[in-house]
Amino acid sequence: MINFLLESTVSLIAFLVFYHLFLEREKMHQFNRFYLLFSILISIIIPFISIEIIQEIETVPLVTSLPIFIDSGNNILIKETINYTPILLWSLYVTTSLVLLFRFLKNVLYFKKTIQTNEKVSYKNATLVLLNEKTIPHTFLNYIFLNKESYNNRTIENELYEHELTHVNQKHSYDILFIEFLKIMFWFNPIFYFYKKAIQLNHEFIADEKVVKTHQNVSFYQSLLLNTNDNATYYLASNLNYLITKKRLIMMTKTTSKFSGFIKKAGIIPLMTLMIYFLC
């Protein structure tokens, strides 16, 4: 188990560092999405891969003497002791995992209840859920959550619909659910929290790119994002609030040459080779 945790963590860190250094700032978001998911899967698989190298070694016969036992006639009683450390550690692990699982299911049920108790409207490939409380647009699975008053007054811009609809069409919620399951299982490993942030930010890059290509008005969309931003966060949901930073605004006007993109994609091959060589 220790070897599995060490090897998988080393692999995860290596892939994530490579992503932040070479891929995150490049405009190849669909590739980056699958790179992040693939790097998690391969990091979990690598510890189970074993490459054996057979080498013939000449054996030298050893002369050993037989042990001599002396029976003194005295009976020695050995008291068996119990090591409680593994029990305590496993208890801590299971308890924390159950708490996180409860939190996860509670939030899923919250979305389910919200969907059932509010008005719904079909919209293209998604379903709009109209909420009475003030909220910024956010998405979970095929549902887009909006403020009912803003929807009825038609004050929600088309760019925002396009953004959330991209999350629906691209099935981004499944990526988040996947990483959340891993966080429940490996809650003690902080690397999965960094992966979730990278995955969610890349989702926003994908949605932003779709809006910019469709509406061809970068400056208006940038100002719209800044004006829409607030401090709300939604567990398990994709939403406009997530990491409204300089990264997203710059990415909208950034271009990546085919040659540069190819070279950086090809860099994954030596990285993968090194991981397998040293860890397998």
C-alpha positions in Angstrom: 0.0 0.0 0.0 2.8 2.4 0.9 4.5 1.7 -2.4 1.3 2.3 -4.3 0.7 5.7 -2.6 4.3 6.8 -3.1 4.5 5.8 -6.7 1.1 7.1 -7.7 1.7 10.4 -5.9 5.1 10.9 -7.6 3.5 10.2 -11.0 0.6 12.6 -10.3 2.9 15.4 -9.3 5.1 14.9 -12.3 2.1 15.0 -14.7 0.6 18.0 -13.0 3.9 20.0 -13.0 4.3 19.3 -16.7 0.7 20.5 -17.3 1.3 23.8 -15.4 4.6 24.4 -17.1 3.9 23.5 -20.7 0.2 22.9 -21.4 -2.1 25.1 -19.2 -1.2 28.4 -21.0 -1.7 26.9 -24.5 -5.0 27.1 -26.4 -5.6 23.4 -26.8 -8.2 22.9 -24.1 -9.8 19.7 -25.3 -6.5 18.0 -25.4 -5.7 19.3 -21.9 -9.0 18.0 -20.6 -8.2 14.5 -21.6 -4.5 14.9 -20.6 -5.6 15.7 -17.0 -8.0 12.8 -16.8 -5.6 10.4 -18.4 -2.7 11.4 -16.1 -4.9 10.5 -13.1 -5.8 7.1 -14.5 -2.3 6.2 -15.6 -0.9 7.3 -12.2 -3.2 4.9 -10.5 -2.3 2.1 -12.9 1.5 2.6 -12.9 2.1 1.1 -9.4 0.6 -2.1 -10.6 2.8 -2.4 -13.7 5.9 -4.4 -13.2 8.7 -4.8 -15.7 11.0 -7.6 -14.8 14.6 -7.7 -16.0 16.1 -11.2 -15.8 19.8 -11.4 -15.1 21.9 -14.5 -14.5 23.9 -14.5 -11.3 26.5 -17.1 -10.5 25.7 -18.7 -7.2 28.4 -19.7 -4.7 27.6 -22.6 -2.4 27.6 -21.5 1.3 28.6 -23.7 4.1 26.5 -23.2 7.1 26.4 -24.8 10.4 23.3 -26.2 12.0 22.0 -24.3 15.0 22.4 -25.9 18.3 19.5 -25.7 20.7 20.0 -26.2 24.5 17.0 -27.2 26.5 17.4 -25.8 30.0 14.2 -27.3 31.1 12.6 -23.9 31.9 9.3 -22.9 30.3 9.3 -19.3 29.1 5.9 -17.6 28.6 5.7 -15.0 25.9 3.0 -12.5 26.3 1.3 -11.6 22.9 0.9 -7.8 22.4 -1.6 -6.1 20.1 -0.5 -3.2 17.9 -3.3 -0.8 17.9 -1.7 1.7 15.5 -3.0 0.1 12.2 -6.5 -0.2 13.8 -6.5 3.5 14.7 -5.2 4.5 11.3 -7.8 2.5 9.4 -10.5 3.7 11.7 -9.5 7.3 10.9 -9.4 6.6 7.2 -12.8 4.9 7.1 -14.5 7.5 9.3 -13.2 10.4 7.2 -14.1 8.7 4.0 -17.6 8.1 5.2 -18.0 11.8 6.3 -16.9 12.9 2.9 -19.2 10.4 1.2 -22.1 11.7 3.3 -21.2 15.3 2.3 -21.1 14.2 -1.4 -24.4 12.5 -1.3 -26.0 15.4 0.6 -25.0 17.8 -2.1 -26.3 15.5 -4.9 -29.6 15.2 -3.0 -29.6 19.0 -2.7 -29.4 19.4 -6.5 -32.1 16.7 -6.9 -34.4 18.5 -4.4 -33.8 21.9 -6.1 -34.6 20.4 -9.5 -37.8 18.8 -8.2 -39.1 21.8 -6.3 -38.6 24.6 -8.9 -40.0 25.4 -12.3 -38.2 23.8 -15.2 -38.0 24.9 -18.8 -36.5 22.9 -21.7 -33.7 24.7 -23.5 -31.9 22.9 -26.4 -30.1 19.9 -25.0 -30.5 21.1 -21.4 -33.2 21.9 -18.8 -33.3 25.3 -17.2 -34.1 25.3 -13.5 -35.6 28.6 -12.4 -34.7 29.6 -8.8 -36.4 32.3 -6.7 -33.3 33.2 -4.9 -30.5 35.3 -6.5 -27.9 33.2 -8.1 -25.4 33.3 -10.9 -25.8 30.7 -13.7 -24.3 27.3 -12.8 -24.6 23.8 -14.2 -24.9 20.3 -12.9 -25.3 17.4 -15.4 -28.0 18.5 -17.9 -29.4 21.2 -15.7 -28.7 24.9 -15.8 -29.7 26.9 -12.7 -30.8 30.5 -13.2 -32.6 33.2 -11.3 -36.3 33.1 -12.2 -36.8 36.9 -12.3 -33.8 37.5 -14.5 -35.0 34.7 -16.9 -38.6 36.1 -17.1 -37.2 39.7 -17.6 -34.8 38.4 -20.3 -31.9 40.1 -18.7 -29.6 37.1 -19.0 -27.3 37.5 -22.0 -27.0 34.9 -24.8 -23.3 34.5 -24.0 -24.2 33.2 -20.5 -26.6 30.7 -22.0 -23.9 29.6 -24.4 -21.3 29.2 -21.7 -23.5 27.0 -19.5 -24.8 25.0 -22.4 -21.2 24.2 -23.3 -20.7 22.7 -19.9 -23.8 20.6 -20.5 -22.8 19.4 -24.0 -19.2 18.7 -23.0 -20.4 16.6 -20.0 -18.1 18.5 -17.7 -20.0 17.4 -14.6 -18.8 13.8 -15.0 -15.2 15.0 -14.8 -16.0 16.7 -11.5 -17.9 13.7 -10.1 -14.9 11.5 -11.1 -12.4 13.6 -9.2 -14.8 13.9 -6.2 -14.9 10.1 -5.9 -11.1 10.0 -5.9 -11.0 12.8 -3.2 -13.3 10.6 -1.1 -11.0 7.6 -1.4 -7.7 9.5 -1.2 -8.7 12.5 1.0 -5.3 12.5 2.7 -3.6 13.2 -0.6 -3.8 17.0 -1.4 -2.7 16.5 -5.0 -6.3 15.6 -6.0 -7.5 19.0 -4.8 -5.0 20.7 -7.2 -6.2 18.4 -10.0 -9.8 19.5 -9.4 -8.8 23.1 -9.6 -6.9 22.5 -12.9 -9.8 20.5 -14.4 -12.4 23.1 -13.4 -10.3 26.0 -14.8 -9.8 24.1 -18.1 -13.6 23.6 -18.3 -14.0 27.4 -18.1 -11.4 27.8 -20.9 -13.4 25.4 -23.0 -16.7 27.2 -22.4 -15.1 30.7 -22.9 -13.6 29.6 -26.2 -17.0 28.3 -27.4 -18.7 31.7 -26.5 -15.9 33.7 -28.2 -16.1 31.7 -31.4 -19.9 31.9 -31.5 -20.5 35.5 -30.7 -17.2 37.1 -31.9 -17.2 39.9 -29.2 -14.3 39.3 -26.8 -14.4 42.6 -25.0 -18.1 42.5 -24.3 -17.8 38.9 -23.0 -14.9 39.8 -20.7 -16.8 42.7 -19.2 -19.8 40.5 -18.8 -17.8 37.9 -16.9 -16.4 40.6 -14.5 -19.9 42.1 -13.9 -21.5 38.7 -13.4 -18.8 37.5 -10.9 -19.7 37.2 -7.2 -18.4 35.3 -4.2 -20.7 32.3 -4.5 -19.4 28.8 -5.1 -21.4 25.7 -5.9 -20.1 22.3 -4.9 -20.1 19.8 -7.9 -21.3 22.5 -10.2 -19.7 24.4 -13.1 -20.4 28.1 -12.8 -19.2 31.5 -14.1 -17.8 32.4 -10.8 -15.0 29.8 -10.8 -11.6 31.5 -10.9 -12.4 34.7 -12.7 -8.8 35.7 -13.0 -6.3 37.1 -15.3 -5.7 33.7 -16.8 -9.2 33.4 -18.3 -9.2 36.9 -19.7 -5.8 36.5 -21.3 -6.7 33.1 -22.7 -9.6 34.5 -24.7 -7.2 36.5 -26.9 -4.3 34.0 -26.9 -3.3 31.9 -29.9 -1.2 28.7 -30.1 0.7 27.7 -33.2 0.3 24.2 -34.5 4.1 23.6 -34.3 4.2 24.8 -30.7 1.2 22.7 -29.8 2.7 19.6 -31.4 6.0 19.9 -29.6 4.4 20.3 -26.2 2.0 17.4 -26.9 5.0 15.3 -28.0 6.7 16.1 -24.7 4.3 13.7 -23.0 6.1 10.7 -24.6 9.4 11.2 -22.8 7.6 12.1 -19.6 5.6 8.9 -19.8 8.7 6.9 -20.6 10.5 8.3 -17.5 7.6 7.5 -15.2 7.4 3.9 -16.4 11.2 3.5 -16.3 11.7 4.7 -12.7 8.4 3.5 -11.2 7.9 0.2 -12.9 
